[in-house]
Amino acid sequence: MTLVLASQQPALIVLLVLGTVAKVITVRSGGEPGALSRLGPAVLVPGRMQAPALVVCAVGELVLASGLLLTTHPIFRWGTVTFFTLSTYVLLELRRRRPDAGCGCFGEVSAAPVGLRSIARTVTLTGMAVMTVWAETPGWPEFVRPSWYTLAGVALLVALSPELEEMVDRVRYRAPCERRRAPAESVTLSRLRSSGTWRAHQAELAAAEPYDSWRELCWRFFAFDGQGNRDVVFAVYLSGRRPVVRAAVVDRQDSGSMPEYTPVSA
């Protein structure tokens, strides 16, 4: 019986950590305007509090996962029960009040409207969390010696996770980069400033901030005032963690007015 009670801790810990990582990535990536307003629990709070609400939820999940992994303290175990119980209530409320909103359980990947499978998953996780309350060991030994009960719990959660189908569809039917949603402009600018191309041309800049930026197909362009009568234009590729960065130094007399350009629709 002790083995059964402790067997579900790895699944709880992994899901809590995945939820933390996915929510933080969703908040940092920015995305299109209003994207967070379609994800629970951000749906239930005012607009300016949506990103902080996701961050607070992510921090809470990480704390609970750490407590389950390393200790047997009841505060973490009852806290996990409370967390998944509240999650079930939130999903039921979303399904009733905002049928268009996603659960946000794993950030932007969970953007599909809340269905019965998502609710069944949180009910199952609540039951698993209740089982762990009386376990005599922390979670880490179960990672070293997983049991058949652990594997059965994981298989059940996989069957109740619509996000896996969404991820498979994204891989199979991935749009070309010029049609994908671009990272937030601040994220792209941060990637530019961490590149070797930026460091090579930084001394030629007369201002630290770009006076213009725009997107064309798979590239985002940033125009900076340069030394003398010149502009420095950087182009950052919008795909990949370490994107390609190009730069050009343009004489204003030769190029005309830099702010005037023709955007290319994706």
Helices and strands as residue ranges (DSSP letters): H 2-6, H 9-29, G 36-38, G 42-44, G 47-49, H 50-70, H 74-97, G 107-110, H 116-132, H 140-144, H 148-159, H 163-172, G 177-179, H 185-193, H 196-201, G 202-204, E 212-216, E 219-225, E 230-237, E 245-251, H 252-255
